[in-house]
Amino acid sequence: MYLSLAAIRFLLSLPSALAVGLLLLPRLIGEDGARFKPAVATLALIRALLGFVLLYATARSIFPADRPVAFDTVWEFAVNTTVGNAWIATQLIAFLFVGLAVARLFIVSEALDRVTLWVGVVVIAVVSVTGHAVDDGLPRWTQASFLLHTAAGLTWLGGLLGLVWWMFTARGKPPEVAAQLAERWSLIAKVAMAIVAITGFAIAWENVGSIPNMLATTYGRMLTLKLIFLCGVLLAALALARYITRRPAGEFNMAWYGKVGAGESVFALALLSIAGYIAVITPAAHETSLYWPLPFRLSYIATWGQNPTMASPIWWWGIAAVVLAIIAALIWWTPRTRDYRLYATPAVSAAALISLAVSFATEAYTDTYDDPTQDYTAESVTRGLAHFKENCVACHGDQGEGNGPLAKDLRNAKGLPVQPADLTAPHVGTHTIGDIFHWLTHGGQSGVMPGFREQLDVDDRWDVINFLLVMSYSNRARFMSPQAMIQWLIAPDFALIDPQEEITSLYKLRGVPTLISFARCGSPNADANARAESVKIAHDAAKAAGVNQVTVYDAACPQEAKSREPVHPKAVEIAYSVINRYPNVPPSEEIEEAHFLVDRSGYIRARFPNFAPDDGNPQKLAALAAEFAREPLIEISLHSH
């Protein structure tokens, strides 16, 4: 269905683009364009009629396969949906274009020609409205970019096709007229391509989301192919531009110019076909099925960020890049090498860039950029902890430090001892969550760790990864205190109880700092009165500081000290107990008392063990809340790692 929709959009765009080109070109050299009038009217009518085919194909792609697409069904779809309303608007404009184009067959008027041209530009611009641009969830600037991108791109395409038509049929035209047309069209084409480049970047920014998505998704790979065809277009355009500036006076080879323009048109039509396909498939930023095709990826954190030794390949490739860059500069600036610098300098510069890229390269897998199926929540972390205990502690240990009971006996295929990875070490942050998912699925790099795809389904594996993300922070979390720390630990999200269903999760509290408080006031390990007083002080301090508060208290805690509560308090307590580590204190899944201060962006920045009347913690909380309120709000991914 995607291919049929793409084909229809291609056929829909081509006639209207060519019609606009045939309207525009004669105006550049003062021709009346009479010989193109029947073609323009015919192309406009074809565009309008194909619009009905697009409506049927769109409805067929949305309706269930067993539901017939009758006239009343299609009409209901057109009248009662956003996509249908957009189609109606575009069709009205298309038939207005038909009427104006037909009127030009009988009326000779420069004003009519101008109006027809601009209505034609609107017709090709609104092609995007029946694609991704109709998404009202997109920012306004992105929606505007779609319109400008389509208008500029199809105007350029139509003008190029019209130019080729003109060159091959311009019998008896003086060379200077052809040269004038080529020069003026070249200026318009440059402006159009500049608009295409700027708006294309804006659209890609919104719909692709990241550089890896350019290769890991169908949308991104098609966009990459589109850029390759664009390079072919630009090379042909460069050849035409060089000819215009270097042609002998009084001469113009229309046949040669038309042939090169036809070659450029082939690349342009390939661009249009890909654009039609991109317009109907899932944008890369919304894609959940990612496939990374390369055995490597580029990462500063995993290479130079690890402070490699001078003897490492990372350094040698980096040095090679610098040396090659110096050689490229010397070739360009040395007089003796100027005869071949146009070829040697780009070649050596390319070698320098490749060497630099290799120095940043680290191993990657098909799953490296996979998106998780489970959100980074306390509930998911708790499930992941259970799976970790069942499948991983024998080797990695209870705390993931690589010291499980089987650790000392592990051997690889060569019989060499292998130490299980310390999952709390900083190196965990050098891998993507997709890398970890790949190892959980297919086995670890050493060949000792088995894959767990038979024991854990996809969701279970992502739960384990969410637990590993939290556990990898646990060593650093031991030293959290009532002093502000840098932003590095993302608070696991969790569902909140809210009768009004307005604030239904911790994530929705972002924008204002939040204090997450845990306490067991009925614990035999604590002074009940002191703990009750502590949670009251914490509640009053949070209220006075203007911060949100979420409480996970047992029944013995004072009711007046409670604030918003999680839907699954036990799961939240277990998840945050992974972070609640102290030096030389045995870990526990129960939190006797701890208060985590989350900044307005969602990072845990401080921890208060308790509150007392004269310990200064209420004042520290107020100061931190004021400090965090002045910091900019950062939109972070719950899977930033």
RAWOKA-V823781 format. One record per pair of residues at least 12 apart in sequence whose ideal C-beta (glycine too) atoms are under 6 Angstrom apart, sorted by sequence separation. I is the first residue (numbers start at 1). J is the second residue. D is the distance in whole Angstrom. If there is no record, write none. Layout:
I_J_D / I_J_D
//
This chain:
208_220_6 / 394_406_5 / 395_407_6 / 440_452_5 / 441_453_5 / 493_505_6 / 494_506_5 / 519_531_6 / 551_563_5 / 577_589_5 / 133_146_4 / 331_344_5 / 332_345_5 / 407_420_5 / 493_506_5 / 594_607_6 / 595_608_4 / 22_36_4 / 331_345_5 / 493_507_5 / 549_563_4 / 550_564_5 / 577_591_5 / 580_594_5 / 59_74_5 / 101_116_6 / 574_589_5 / 100_116_4 / 473_489_5 / 519_535_5 / 22_39_6 / 328_345_5 / 402_419_6 / 552_569_5 / 593_610_5 / 22_40_5 / 59_77_5 / 128_146_4 / 402_420_4 / 573_591_6 / 606_624_6 / 100_119_6 / 128_147_6 / 402_421_6 / 240_260_6 / 328_348_4 / 402_422_4 / 552_572_6 / 19_40_5 / 239_260_6 / 327_348_5 / 328_349_4 / 401_422_5 / 440_461_5 / 517_538_5 / 552_573_5 / 97_119_5 / 125_147_5 / 128_150_4 / 163_185_6 / 535_557_5 / 536_558_6 / 539_561_4 / 96_119_6 / 97_120_6 / 127_150_5 / 400_423_4 / 401_424_6 / 19_43_4 / 236_260_6 / 324_348_6 / 396_420_5 / 400_424_5 / 437_461_6 / 18_43_6 / 19_44_5 / 125_150_5 / 395_420_4 / 536_561_5 / 97_123_5 / 125_151_4 / 532_558_5 / 535_561_4 / 124_151_6 / 236_263_5 / 324_351_5 / 325_352_4 / 396_423_6 / 515_542_5 / 597_624_6 / 15_43_4 / 236_264_4 / 324_352_4 / 418_446_5 / 600_628_6 / 93_122_6 / 94_123_6 / 436_465_5 / 599_628_4 / 93_123_6 / 121_151_6 / 124_154_4 / 418_448_5 / 15_46_5 / 16_47_4 / 233_264_6 / 321_352_5 / 15_47_5 / 55_87_5 / 433_465_5 / 515_547_5 / 522_554_5 / 601_633_6 / 156_189_6 / 521_554_6 / 600_633_6 / 601_634_4 / 233_267_5 / 321_355_4 / 412_446_6 / 413_447_6 / 513_547_4 / 514_548_4 / 515_549_5 / 516_550_5 / 517_551_5 / 518_552_5 / 519_553_5 / 520_554_5 / 522_556_3 / 602_636_6 / 232_267_4 / 233_268_6 / 320_355_4 / 321_356_4 / 412_447_5 / 521_556_4 / 601_636_6 / 90_126_5 / 156_192_4 / 412_448_6 / 512_548_6 / 521_557_4 / 155_192_6 / 12_50_5 / 229_267_5 / 317_355_5 / 410_448_5 / 519_557_6 / 11_50_6 / 90_129_6 / 509_548_5 / 51_91_5 / 152_192_4 / 229_270_5 / 317_358_5 / 318_359_4 / 12_54_6 / 229_271_5 / 317_359_4 / 51_94_6 / 86_129_5 / 87_130_6 / 152_195_4 / 153_196_5 / 86_130_6 / 152_196_5 / 428_472_4 / 8_53_6 / 226_271_6 / 314_359_5 / 423_468_6 / 8_54_5 / 48_94_4 / 47_94_6 / 48_95_5 / 148_195_6 / 149_196_6 / 86_134_5 / 226_274_5 / 423_471_6 / 424_472_6 / 8_57_5 / 48_98_5 / 149_199_4 / 424_474_5 / 83_134_6 / 148_199_5 / 149_200_6 / 424_475_5 / 5_57_5 / 82_134_6 / 222_274_5 / 4_57_6 / 44_97_5 / 45_98_5 / 44_98_5 / 145_199_4 / 222_278_5 / 44_101_4 / 145_202_4 / 303_360_5 / 538_595_6 / 145_203_5 / 303_362_6 / 1_61_5 / 41_101_4 / 302_362_4 / 40_101_5 / 41_102_5 / 183_244_6 / 182_244_6 / 219_281_6 / 298_360_5 / 299_362_5 / 41_105_6 / 142_206_5 / 219_283_6 / 220_284_4 / 368_432_5 / 370_434_4 / 219_284_4 / 296_361_4 / 369_434_5 / 368_434_4 / 37_104_5 / 217_284_4 / 297_364_4 / 367_434_5 / 368_435_6 / 370_437_6 / 37_105_6 / 296_364_5 / 496_564_5 / 497_565_5 / 523_592_6 / 217_287_4 / 367_437_5 / 496_566_6 / 497_567_6 / 213_284_4 / 367_438_4 / 400_471_5 / 292_364_6 / 494_566_5 / 495_567_4 / 520_592_6 / 179_252_5 / 217_290_6 / 365_438_4 / 387_460_6 / 518_591_4 / 538_611_5 / 178_252_5 / 216_290_4 / 292_366_6 / 519_593_5 / 537_611_4 / 291_366_6 / 175_251_6 / 178_254_5 / 207_283_4 / 208_284_4 / 209_285_3 / 216_292_5 / 292_368_5 / 388_464_6 / 518_594_5 / 534_610_4 / 545_621_5 / 175_252_4 / 208_285_6 / 292_369_5 / 387_464_5 / 534_611_5 / 541_618_4 / 545_622_4 / 207_285_6 / 215_293_6 / 494_572_5 / 517_595_5 / 547_625_5 / 290_369_5 / 384_463_4 / 388_467_6 / 290_370_5 / 383_463_4 / 384_464_4 / 515_595_6 / 516_596_5 / 541_621_5 / 545_625_4 / 384_466_5 / 385_467_5 / 515_597_6 / 288_371_5 / 380_463_5 / 384_467_3 / 492_575_5 / 170_254_6 / 514_598_5 / 373_458_6 / 374_459_6 / 381_466_5 / 373_459_5 / 380_466_4 / 381_467_5 / 513_599_6 / 167_254_5 / 513_600_6 / 374_462_4 / 512_600_6 / 373_462_5 / 374_463_5 / 381_470_5 / 511_600_5 / 167_257_5 / 168_258_5 / 372_462_5 / 376_466_5 / 167_258_3 / 510_602_5 / 23_117_4 / 164_258_5 / 23_120_6 / 164_261_4 / 163_261_6 / 164_262_5 / 20_120_4 / 19_120_6 / 20_121_6 / 164_265_6 / 477_579_5 / 478_581_4 / 161_265_6 / 474_578_6 / 477_581_5 / 478_582_6 / 160_265_6 / 478_583_5 / 16_123_5 / 17_124_6 / 471_578_6 / 474_581_5 / 491_598_5 / 16_124_5 / 160_268_6 / 470_578_5 / 157_268_5 / 381_492_5 / 491_602_6 / 490_602_6 / 513_625_5 / 491_604_5 / 13_127_5 / 378_492_4 / 377_492_6 / 489_604_5 / 513_628_5 / 376_492_6 / 377_493_5 / 378_494_4 / 487_603_4 / 377_494_6 / 485_605_5 / 484_605_5 / 484_606_6 / 482_606_5 / 482_608_5 / 480_607_4 / 302_430_4 / 301_430_5 / 20_155_6 / 24_159_6 / 482_617_6 / 17_154_4 / 21_158_3 / 25_162_5 / 20_158_4 / 21_159_4 / 482_620_5 / 17_157_5 / 18_158_5 / 21_161_6 / 22_162_5 / 484_624_6 / 13_154_6 / 17_158_3 / 21_162_3 / 25_166_6 / 18_161_5 / 29_177_6 / 131_279_4 / 29_180_6 / 29_181_5 / 28_181_6 / 216_369_4 / 28_184_4 / 212_369_5 / 469_641_6 / 379_568_6 / 382_571_4 / 379_571_5 / 382_574_5 / 378_571_5 / 382_575_5 / 378_572_4 / 381_575_4 / 378_575_4 / 433_639_6 / 433_641_6 / 10_272_6 / 376_638_4 / 10_273_5 / 376_639_5 / 10_276_4 / 9_276_4 / 372_639_6 / 6_276_4 / 9_279_6 / 6_277_4 / 6_280_6 / 5_280_4 / 2_280_5 / 2_281_6
//
